[in-house]
Amino acid sequence: MATRSGLPAACQTALSERLEAELFQALCDPIRLSLVAHLAASGRALTVTEASQCCGIHFSGVSRHLALLKRAGVVRAEKYGREMHYRIEIGALASTLRGLADALEDCWDAGRRASA
């Protein structure tokens, strides 16, 4: 329900502009989250075989998870010879998450000012 200031509607708009459903769907799976952590901790691009060491699942499953993370913009893939190398898109991921956090804080601050 909106107040006279229209605050909830404005906040919803600001949040929905920054919320990327595909990103959060990609990150909500424990295996994909382990892959993201493994890639981040490595500090370099990893082959599918190297990335699969974190999860205890078959190579083909890791490949599918990495493809989904790529579609969501979490990782970048580059082919070298016959192998795909995956690197976390740390700048883009951090920027997206910071933007969402900033929008939440702006809504919180605006709500506190409106109720004061």
C-alpha positions in Angstrom: 0.0 0.0 0.0 1.4 3.4 -0.9 1.5 6.3 1.4 0.7 9.9 0.4 4.3 10.3 -0.6 4.1 7.3 -2.9 7.2 5.9 -1.2 6.5 2.1 -1.4 5.8 2.4 -5.1 8.9 4.4 -5.7 11.0 2.0 -3.7 9.5 -1.0 -5.5 10.4 0.6 -8.9 14.0 1.4 -7.7 14.5 -2.1 -6.5 12.9 -3.8 -9.5 15.2 -1.8 -11.8 18.3 -3.3 -10.0 17.0 -6.8 -9.2 18.1 -9.3 -11.8 16.0 -12.4 -11.2 18.2 -14.6 -13.4 21.2 -13.6 -11.3 19.6 -14.6 -8.0 18.2 -17.8 -9.5 21.7 -18.7 -10.6 23.2 -18.0 -7.2 20.5 -19.7 -5.1 21.8 -23.2 -6.0 24.4 -24.6 -3.5 26.5 -26.2 -6.2 26.6 -23.0 -8.3 27.4 -21.0 -5.2 30.3 -23.3 -4.4 31.5 -22.8 -8.0 31.3 -19.1 -7.6 33.3 -19.2 -4.4 35.8 -21.6 -5.9 36.3 -19.3 -8.9 36.6 -16.2 -6.7 39.1 -17.8 -4.4 41.2 -19.0 -7.3 41.8 -15.5 -8.6 42.2 -16.9 -12.1 40.3 -18.6 -14.9 39.7 -22.3 -14.3 38.9 -25.2 -16.7 35.8 -27.2 -16.1 37.9 -30.0 -14.7 39.6 -27.6 -12.2 36.3 -26.0 -11.3 34.7 -29.4 -10.7 37.1 -30.1 -7.8 35.0 -28.0 -5.5 31.7 -29.8 -5.9 32.1 -33.5 -6.0 29.8 -33.8 -9.0 30.4 -35.1 -12.5 32.2 -33.0 -15.1 29.1 -32.7 -17.2 27.0 -31.4 -14.3 29.6 -28.8 -13.5 29.7 -27.7 -17.2 25.9 -27.2 -17.1 26.1 -25.2 -13.9 28.8 -23.0 -15.4 26.8 -22.4 -18.5 23.9 -21.2 -16.4 26.2 -18.9 -14.4 27.5 -17.6 -17.8 24.0 -16.8 -19.0 23.3 -14.9 -15.7 26.5 -12.9 -16.2 28.3 -14.3 -13.2 31.1 -15.9 -15.1 32.8 -15.3 -18.5 33.9 -18.2 -20.6 36.9 -18.3 -23.0 38.0 -21.1 -25.2 41.6 -22.0 -25.4 42.2 -24.9 -27.7 39.7 -27.6 -26.7 39.2 -26.3 -23.2 36.8 -23.7 -21.8 38.2 -21.5 -19.1 35.7 -19.8 -16.7 36.5 -16.6 -14.8 34.2 -14.9 -12.3 32.9 -11.5 -13.4 33.7 -10.0 -10.1 33.3 -6.3 -11.1 29.9 -6.8 -12.7 28.7 -9.0 -9.9 29.8 -6.7 -7.2 28.4 -3.7 -9.0 25.0 -5.3 -9.4 24.9 -6.4 -5.7 26.0 -2.9 -4.5 23.4 -1.3 -6.6 20.7 -3.4 -5.1 22.1 -2.7 -1.6 22.2 1.0 -2.3 18.5 1.0 -3.5 17.5 -0.8 -0.3 19.3 1.7 1.9 17.8 4.6 -0.1 14.3 3.1 0.5 15.0 2.6 4.2 16.3 6.2 4.6 13.3 7.7 2.7 10.9 5.6 4.8 12.5 6.9 8.0 12.3 10.5 6.8 8.7 10.1 5.7 7.6 8.6 9.1 9.4 11.3 11.1 
